[in-house]
Structure formats: C-alpha cells, structure tokens
Amino acid sequence: VQLVESGGGLVQAGGSLTLSCVASGNIYKVNTMRWYRQAPGRQREVVAGLTLGGTVHYTDFVKGRFTISRDDAKNTVYLQMNSLRPEDPAGYYCNAEIQVTPNYGCGYWGRGTQVTVPS
C-alpha cells in the first residue's frame, strides 16, 4: 500500500491550494483519512480527518479555512486550503487507516508535500 500526496507549492498569504493524496496497492477498504502537518522544529499535528461514514474533524486553527473531502472510488482524500496564513507553511502528510483484508488493517503514511507561504 502506498500513499502519495501532491498539490503543495508556494502561495501568497490569503491564497489557496488544494492537496491530494492517493492510496494505491492491495486495498480492501480505506477507512479514516487524515491530513497532518509538520513545520521545522515542531511536532507533527493533525489538521483534519474524515471517516468513511462522513464524520469530519478539524483542528481549531483551520476551521473555516480548510475543507477535507474524499473520493472513495479513487481512494483519494483532498484538502482544500483557503485564506492561507504565514503560520501555515509545513510539510503536509496524508494518513489513512487501510484494510488490506476484511480482517486486517493498519495506518499508512505518505511522504508529504510542502506548502510555503511567504511572510
């Protein structure tokens, strides 16, 4: 199983980016999908999560600005980021709880995509 993020880049404050993360490989079912971020010198922190049933969670600092969504036919999760701020730059990482059989699954991580917002 592999997770591959894309969509990062450099954007001015106030701008928008959309990140994508595609899961591929021997997948039986993709359950909860999450986005995390990690800035230099800081711990990785959760940004948003979306369960297979559609329950969404956002951390406080992105509420109202970021939107998580998923396309289960494509095993893909998205993160629409609006009103980007100088404090948002980080490596953004995808995490997914994936079953490879009906009875076995675990969490997988992507390698990240970088978001830069010049201050």
PyMOL commands that set and color helices and strands:
alter all, ss='L'
color gray80, all
select helices_A, chain A and resi 60-62
alter helices_A, ss='H'
color red, helices_A
select strands_A, chain A and resi 2-6+9-10+17-24+29-38+45-50+56-58+66-71+76-81+90-101+104-109+113-116
alter strands_A, ss='S'
color yellow, strands_A
deselect
rebuild
show_as cartoon
